Amino acid sequence: MDDFPAAEPRLEPFASQQAGEPLEALSGLAATQDFRSEGPWLSPAAQDVLLLLGRGGKLGRFGLGTAQEGLEELEAAGLVTGRGRLTAEGRLVASPLDGTSGSVQFAAAFGGQKSAFYGALGREGVLVLAGPSCARLRMGDQGDPGRRQIDFLSLDQFFPALAAWLGLGPSWLLDAEVSISPEAVQARMSGVSGAEVPLLEKANAAVRHMWEQEWFIWQQVDGRTGLQTGIQAGPAGTWQLVNSARGLLLKPWPSAQAYRGLLQTVSAELASPFVEALPSRTGAAGDGVN
């Protein structure tokens, strides 16, 4: 029997055209390594109750009544009792909220849909509250606004989980850089497509290709390290917004550099003294650009 010919690798059309040689598609790899969690999805009401109890607060008789919906969710998840007290599992999951070593939070937007990722480090591990990831939003899985998936990870699991949630992965990047107005960026953050927002005529083909993609744009919330705003632009890869003497620049961000910058930021934030940094309710990327 003749051997079957090896399957030809899928190519990245734009990068292959620009390079003048066939280049294998890399942009889909990040989606296959998406953030995955078996934790339950919690409504904003349930998140509020968990944050209150995790910080040592208690629900009085009035509080039990007003928080009933959130309590029922947490009870179904095995995190609280019907009387509004944390179970053993609930105490473990919420333990970073009581004397945490630090926290980190990212807000993101895709096509006008908002999401967010919050992590708080404690002695036993990291509490995670995550909205829909980059890959999930690109697949159209938007979920209910404000709902987040709860998980409890070890420290060595946390960073890869965050990088996967942001959609960091390998891609072909071409040399490109262009000055861009904050107004144009804000419009893209709000979900306006690249076809509706004009780009400078001097932008080269690589920038125009990136501009045409749907953006998953993310920012660190209340960060101390000055991490750049990141943009995951599908087959155009990951880009960054950089403040410079020439104004705001849009430029490629090689995945290895983005990964390293993210790792340094997370390490610095989780080692910082905890300041009352509760998870953002809106998860709104677009309040400003770094």
Number of C-alpha atoms within 10 A of each C-alpha: 3 4 5 6 6 6 6 7 10 11 13 19 14 18 22 15 11 13 11 9 10 16 18 16 19 16 20 17 14 22 20 11 17 22 21 12 15 8 15 15 23 23 18 16 18 22 24 18 24 27 16 15 22 21 15 13 12 14 16 11 9 8 12 17 11 13 16 16 14 19 26 16 19 27 19 12 15 14 21 23 16 14 12 22 19 22 16 13 13 20 18 19 24 28 24 25 26 17 13 23 19 24 30 25 25 23 25 31 26 25 17 18 19 26 30 30 25 24 27 27 28 23 14 15 22 30 26 28 22 27 28 26 27 28 22 17 19 17 10 9 12 17 15 12 16 21 23 25 19 21 19 23 19 14 16 10 12 19 18 17 18 24 19 21 24 27 30 27 24 18 22 21 18 17 9 14 15 15 19 17 13 15 10 15 19 16 16 24 28 19 18 18 18 19 10 11 14 10 17 12 7 10 16 13 13 19 22 17 16 22 20 15 17 21 29 30 28 28 25 25 22 11 16 11 13 10 20 20 20 26 30 24 20 21 22 27 26 29 25 21 22 18 14 9 7 8 13 18 18 22 22 24 19 19 19 12 10 21 17 11 15 18 16 13 19 24 15 16 21 20 14 15 12 17 10 9 14 14 23 16 15 14 24 21 27 20 12 11 19 15
